[in-house]
Amino acid sequence: MNPLDELLKWPPEVDFAVLEHRFANHGRDYILFVEDCLGSNPGQHEIVFTHCVKAECETRVRDEVWLKSWSDEFTNHGRWTSAGEPDGYVWGTNWSLAYPGLRAVPDSAQAAEWSRRLGKQMFESTLATDRFFLRLIFHSIRSRRTSEKYETISQVIHRL
């Protein structure tokens, strides 16, 4: 069973904010900082993918939108607003919307190869947002709520 299966019991499948993602300072683990207002445990959370041997990140912003969003005014929301809100992708929101979100990859050939190489059970998961697609090969997951705040995501997502 992929450790992501257990994790996915609290966040919604889609429509949570990815505030930040990166390798931990020590370089072994990969960290997601997310914010949720719809799941069973709203707030900000740190999700750690331990023993991450592979992290691939690729844009989901279309080529023609990249070209419209090339200048630095798109990397700062205030500068973008001052420029008259030109058409393009505003990188300066400093977060991305998870859609379709986190997924466990069953029967992953890459995870099986890493399991064979390391002699430890490895897993694969993906995360798709409006901004990027992330693929991780890892050993386990741990998570914790870091704050009860969810004002970033609640600006665009509302409970019915």
N, C-alpha and C positions, 0 to 999 in steps of 0.2 A: 504494500500500500504506500502510495506517495505521501510524504508528510504534509504536502499541500492540502490533501483531502481533509485533514483535521483542522488546519488553519482556516479553510474556507467556510467553516461553520459560523463565523461571526461577521465577516464583511459581506456586503452585498456583492453579487456577481459582477455588477457594472456600476458605473457612476460614483466612484470614490476618487478623491484627489490624490495624485502622486506628487508630494511636495518636494521630494529629493530622492535620488538613488545614486549609490556609489559603493566602491569597495571601502571596507573599514580601513582605518589608518594602518593596521598591521598587514593588510593585503590578502588575508585568507578568506574572510567572510564578505558577503555582499549585503548591503543594507538598503531597505526601502523605508522611506518615511511617508506614511499615508494619512489621510484624514477622511473620516466617514461620518455621515449624518443619518444614514438609512439602516444600517445593520443593527445587530443586537447589542453592540458595545460602542456607541458613537464616541467620537473624539479623535485624537491623533495617536498613531501607533507606529512603533518601530518593528519591522519584520526583518529578521536576520536569517539569511540563507547561509548556513555554515559550510566550511570546506568547499567553497565555490571554485571549481577548477576551470570553468568557462563562463564568460559573460559576453554576450554579443548584443550590441545595441544598434539599431538602424532607424532612420527617420521614417515616419509615416506621413510627413507633410509632402504633398505632391510637388513635383519638379517645378511646375509653373507658379505655384504658391511660394516656393523657396525663392524664386527669382524676384517676385514682387516684395518679398520680406527680407531682402538682402542687407539693407542699410541698418546701421546701428540704432536708429530711432525705434525699430521694432523690438529691441532688447530691453527697453525701459518704458514701462507703461506711461509714465508722466511725459516723457519726450514724444512718444507716439501720439498721445492726446494733444499735446502742444502743436504737433505737426498737422493737426486737422484730421486725425484718425484715418490715415491712408489705407487703402485696401491691401490686405496681406495677412500673414500670420503673426500675431503679437506674441513673441517669445517672452516679453517682459511681464507676463502674468505670473511667471515664476512657479507655475504648477501645471500639471496636465491631467486631463480627465480620463480615467480608466474606462476604456471601452474597446473590445469586450472584456477587458480585465484579466485577472489571473487564471491560468489554466494549468493543470497537471498534464504532462504528456505521457500517456500510457505506452508501454512497450517501446521506450525510447532506445534507439540503436546507439546514440551517443552516450547516454547514461550507462547502458550495458557495457560499452567499451571501456569507459572510465572505471566501472565497477571491477571489470576484469583486471585492468592495469593496477589498480590500487588495493584490491582485495577488500574493499569496503562497498557497501550498498550505496549507489549514487542514483540521483533522480534528475528529471528535467522538468522545468516549468517555463511558461511564457507569460509575459505581461504585455498587453496591447493598450495603448492610450491614443489620444488624438495626436500626440506629438512623436511617440517612438514605439518601437517594438523591441522587447528585451527577451533574450533566451538565456536561461541559467542552467548549468549542471552543478549540482550541489549534493551534500550528504544529509543534512537535516535542517529544520526550521525552528526558530523560537521567535516569539513575539511578546510585546508588552505595550500596554496603553501608556503613553507618555503625558497625555493631557486630555482634559475633558472638552477642550475647544474644538469647534468645527465651523467657525465662521467663514472660512475660505470656500469650502464646498457648499455650504448652505446658501451662498449667494446665487448659485445656479441650479441646485437640486433641492426640491422641497418635498417633504412627506405629504402624502395624500390623506 
